[in-house]
């Protein structure tokens, strides 16, 4: 089963929010539901932004590595 991109993004946001709230609520010195829900609202976009930034940096590094390998192969054949 494949999901459309908007549905997949919505599920990722929802699961990130739920995980953040549950971790805050049930950690050793857990907090009440109210603050956990509010902090979850702040953590979710930040976590997704950091994840997207990491993916972008990794893609740039992959492309840079491919260019470097292509340059080395080109220099080695000459």
N, C-alpha and C positions, 0 to 999 in steps of 0.2 A: 504494500500500500504506500503510495506516495502522497505527500501533503503539498498543498500549494504554498508558495513562499510566504504570503501574509499569515496563513494559518500556522505555519511552522514558527514564524517570528512571534506570534501571539502566544503560542505554547511555551516558547523559550522564556518570554517575559513572565508569564504566569508561574512557571516552575521556579524561576530564579527568585521571584517575590516570595513564594510559599516556602522555599528552602531557607531564605534569609530570615523570615519571620519565625519559623520553627526552631532554627538554630538559636536565635536570640531568646526565645521563650523557654526552651528546655535545656539551655546550658547549665552548668553547675550552679551559678548564682543568678538564675533566670529572672527575667523582668516580667512585668505585667503585660497583658495583651495590648493595651493601648499604645504604650511606647514602642513595643516590638513592631506593631503594624506601621506606625509612623516612620520609624527608622528603616523598615523594609522598603517604604516608598522612596527613601533617599538612596539606599544601597543598590536597588535594582538598576536604575539607569547608570549609576556609576560602574557597576560590575559589567554591564553590557557595553558601555563605552570603552572600558579597559580591554575587554575581550576583542572588540572590533579593532582597537588600536593595535593589539598584539597580532591579530590576523593580518592587518595591513603591513606592519613591519616585517612579519615573516614572509609575506609575498614579495616585498621589495628585496629582502635578502636573498630569496630564491632567484629572482630575476638577475640580481647583481652577480650571484654565483654562476649562473648560466652564461652571462656575458663574459665573465672572467675566464671560464673554461673555454668558451669559443675563441677568445683572444689567444689563449695559450695554444690551442690546437692550430690556430691560424699561423702563429709565429713558429711553431714547431715544424710545420710543413714547408716553410720557406727556406 
